[in-house]
Amino acid sequence: MLTEIRIDGLGVISTATAQFHEGLTVLTGETGAGKTMVVTSLHLLSGARADAGRVRVGQAKAVVEGRFVTDEVNDAARAAVAEVLEAAGAEADEDGSIIAVRTVNSDGRSRAHLGGRGVPAAVLADFSAKLLTVHGQNDQLRLQRPEQQRHALDQFAGESVGALLRRYRTARRAWLDARTELLERTARSRELALEADRLKHSLTEIDGIAPEPGEDERLVAEIRRLSDLDSLREAAAAAHEALTGAADNPGDGAGALDLLGGARARLDSADDPALAALAPRLGEAVAVVVDLAAELSGYLSELPSDPGALDQLLTRQAELKTLTRKYAPDIDGVIAWADEARLRLDSLDVSEEALSALAAEVDAAAEKVREAARKLSAARAKAAGKLAKAVSTELTGLAMGKAALDVRVRTMIAGPGDSAPLDLDGATVHAGSHGVDEVEFRLAAHSGAQSLPLSKSASGGELSRVMLALEVVLAGSDHGTTMVFDEVDAGVGGRAAVEIGKRLARLARTHQVIVVTHLPQVAAFADTHLVVNKSDDGKGKVDSGVRTLTDDERVVELARMLAGLDDTETGRAHAEELLETARAERVAA
C-alpha cells in the first residue's frame, strides 16, 4: 500500500506532499492544476521512462519519493518484494515501510533509489509491480492489444492455466532445442563432417603420443639433470670418498668416518670423566656421517649409466612440442583440448542413423508440445466463458446493461517463415512462448448486436468501463495492492458515473484505490478526498499543491465540480445530497 508521496519540481508542482490511506481516495482539481503530475510521479516510481520535459521550468531536477508498506498484501506479493529488496541490498525503515525515490535531471538523466540504495530503474519497476498498478488513459488503449487480452484471461484463470502454461513451455523448450539441432545438422552436414574428420585426425595424433599430465615440466627437469650428469657424478663421488675414504686405494688417506672413529676410541680410552662425556657426541656425529654416506651411495647408484638416456628424453620432448605448438601452450592444456574435442565429436554424428534418431526425438518432443498445447487451449476456452460472463455482469452494473463481452480463444496459424511451426490437428500453427492461442475481446453494444473487436466496437467511455469491469473481476488475485486510475470515467456521465463510483468503492474494500476524476458522482464515493490547488503569483508563474479536504471542504469541491456551483446554496445542497446518496449506496452495497 502507498502511504505517502512527495513531489518536488515536477511540472506545475513545486513542492507537494500527499498522505494516502486505505479504501478509495479521489484526486480532483481544476483542469491544468497538476492532477496528471501526481499520476506521472506514480509512473516514475513504477520505473517508467524519465522525461526531462516534465521537470519544472527553472529547476535542475524533479524528485518523487513514495513510502510503501506491505502489511495488507498477500503472502506471494510480500515474498516477492522481500526478494527484490534482498537482491538490491535495500532495507526497510524502522517502522517497516519502504521508501522508493526517482530523480529526473533537466538534462534527461535519471536515478532511482530503493530502501536507501541506488538501483537501476528496472529494479524499481520490479519492486512496484508487486504493490502498485497505474491505469492511465493509455492503458485503455493497451487493453485493445491481443497480448494484453491474453494476459488478462490467464490472470483470471489463475493456476488452472498457469500450471499448464509452465508445462507447455518446458515441453516447447525441449522441442525447439532438438529441432534446432536437427536443422543444424542437416543443413551443415558436409561442414560438420569435415569438422569431425579434423577432430578425429587430431585425436589420433594426440592419442598416438599419449601425453601424461605435467609430463612436459618433468621432462625439462630430467633433461637438465642428465645434461649435468658427469659433474653431478663427480661431485657425489668426491663427497662420498671424503666421508668413507678412497675405496680403490686405501693408502691415499683416511675418510671422515675413520677419523671420527679414531677420535672416539681415544676419548673412550681416556681416564678423564670430562673427555669421556664427549664420546657420545662423537658417536652421534659418526651416525650422521654414516647416513650421509649411504644417501650419497644411493644417489650414485641411481644416476643413469646408459649414454642414450638423454637422447631418448630429448626425442620425447620433441614429440610433446609438436602437440603444444598445435593445440595448447602446455601438455595439460593439450589433454583438456582433447577431452573437449571428444565431446564435440560425439555431438557431430551426421550419419543417417544419427539423423534418424534425432528426427525421432524431435517428433516425440513435438507430440508432447501438442498434448500440452491442447490442454492449455482447453483450459483457456473454459476460463474465457467464465470471464466473459463475469465482465458482462459488471457492465450491467456500469449502465451498459445491454452490452456483453465475448472472449474468444482461437489457434494462431503459422505464417511463411514461422520460427516455431507445429502441426496440430490438421493445421500448421504458431507455437509461441504463450501457447498456440490468440485471445480476442469482443463487445456487443446491445442485445442482438454483432460482437466486434474492442478497437472497433467500443467508444472511449465504453472502453473505460470495460477496463474497470475487468479490474473488478480480476481484483481477487492481488489483494491489498494499490490501484491507480487516471480518468477511468472519461467520456461517461449521469447514472453511468454513479455506477463507476460504486464499483470503485467496492474495489476499495480489498485494495487501496486512487482515482483521478472530473466527475462529482465518482468523487462522492471517496473515503479520502484530495484536491490539487493551482495558484498564480500574477507574474506568469503557476504553482500547485495537494491537500486533504475536510467534510465541509468536500461539499464545496463537489459543488464546484457540479458546473462551478461552489458559491451557491443550490450547488452546495446538491453536493450534500450527492454525498448522502453515495453513502447510502455504499451501505446498501
Disulfide bonds with the S-S distance in Angstrom:
none
